[in-house]
Amino acid sequence: MHIDFGFLLSNAPGKGLKLEKAPFKLTEEYVTVMGGVESDTFRDFRRKMARGFQALQLNAEKIIIIVEMMFMGQSDLPCFAGGAPLIGELKDRLFPSGKRRLTEAEA
């Protein structure tokens, strides 16, 4: 798994062209390697992804504070190219249903 913090915060691939619309990429090849959508491996993957997202939400306030502090001290970094609005966009990604955390079923 690879987490691209620049992509997470503001700068999408494509040299400034916002080509990516998906919040998460899961290719057919990954699904095939896991044995298809009906496989135990894929079901386990889904469970772990949901738990991981819930863990992110549990720690979201800390993550947001760290990003805000980084922005205040190093706003010239490429990942902050979107300016101050990117903090709100990060919050929206961490809480897609508003300010409440997702249930396990929703995640």
N, C-alpha and C positions, 0 to 999 in steps of 0.2 A: 504494500500500500504506500502511496506517495501523497503527501499533503503539500500542495503548492500554496504557500502563504500569500504570494503575490496574487494568485488567481482567487484565493479565498477573500482577499480584501478588495482588490480593485482591478488589477491589470490582467485581462483575459489574453489568451494566446492570439496571435495574429497581428502583432506590432501595433496595438492601439485600436484595432478593429474588433468590436465586441461580437465575435462570431459565435461564442459559446452561450447558449441559453439554458442548458441543463445544469441543475445544481449538483448533479452527480452523474458520472459516466459509468455505465455497466454495459459493456459490449456483448454482443452475441458470442464472441469467442470466449469470454470469461465464463458465461453461462454454460457453454458447451464443455469447457474444461471441468466445470463442477458437476457435470453429468445431466444437465438440463434442469428446467424449472421444477420438475417433479422429484428430483433426487434429494436424498437425505443431506448431501453436502450443500446443496443450494438452500434448503430449509435452515440448516445450521448457519450458513452465511447470513441469511435474512435476520435470524435471531440475534446474531452477534452485531450486525450493523445497527439494529434497533437498540440494543443495549448500549452500544457505543454512542449513538446519538443521544440517548437519555443521559449518559454520563456527561456528554458535552453540555447538555441543558442544565444539569446539576451544578456545573462549574462555570456556566455562562457569564455570571457577573464578574468572576475573577478574570476570565478571558477578556471580556470587554474592557475592564479597567486597565489591564496590561496593554491592550491595543491602544486605548486612549492615551496612556502615558507615553507609549512609543510614538504616537502621532504628535503629541505635544513637543517631544524632544527631538524627533527626527522626521519631520513632515516632508523632508526632501527625498526620502527613500522612494523608489519606484512603486512599491506596493501601496503607497499613500497618494498616488497620482489622482485618485478620485476626490481628494480633499475631505473635509469634515463630514459630508454626507455618507461616506463609507462606513462610519460607525453605526448609523441607523440601518444601513443595508446589512451589516454584519448581524445586528440584533434581529432583523427580519429573517435572516437565514437560520439563526439559532432558535428562533421562536416563530415558525411559519404560521402558527395558529393564534398569533397575538402574543400577549405576555405570559400566557400559561404554558406549562410544560406539557408535552404530549404524553398520553398514556402509552403503555406498552403496546397495545393493539394499534393505536394511531401511528406510533413510531415504526 
